[in-house]
Amino acid sequence: MRFSSSRLAALAIFVCFCGLAQNRQVDSRNQHERLIALVPFVGSGTMDDPKRPMFAPKPGEVDPGSRTGIVAFHFIPTDDGTMAIVELIARDKAAFQPILNSNVSGALFFLRGRDDPGAMVTALQKYRKDLSLQTFGTVVVP
């Protein structure tokens, strides 16, 4: 059966629209900008200054509805408990510039979507043996 070029074009457009019409939900662990870092703990451990990973905001400093700054974070301690592997979440990558420009001894920084996930896991598993990117992540409501 032969198709004319106009029928082929119409068929191609139809197939494209069918593909675009699919409603695919993005996993909420892949939304927003995400920085994974190995950093030391900071804070004195009081209510006003809780112990937390460096660069993680204090309670009350996070505004999930904000368009700037860190809107959420999640962390796990390293196997020896001296440092934290933290995922910092922002709506705009510009929020990470002060962190990426910092000069913290021993810290490691990885941007999701930019850095190789395999290299990230290999580097961080030196500090937390059971680390998996499939289970490490924060859900943020858009």
ABEGO torsion letter per residue (X at the ends): XBBBAAAAAAAAAAAAAAAAABBBBBBAAABEBBBBBBBBBBEAGBAABBBBBBGBBBBGABBAABABEBABBBBBBBAAGABBBBBBBBABAAAAAAAAABBBBGBBBBBBGABBAAAAAAAAAAABAABBAAABEBBBBX
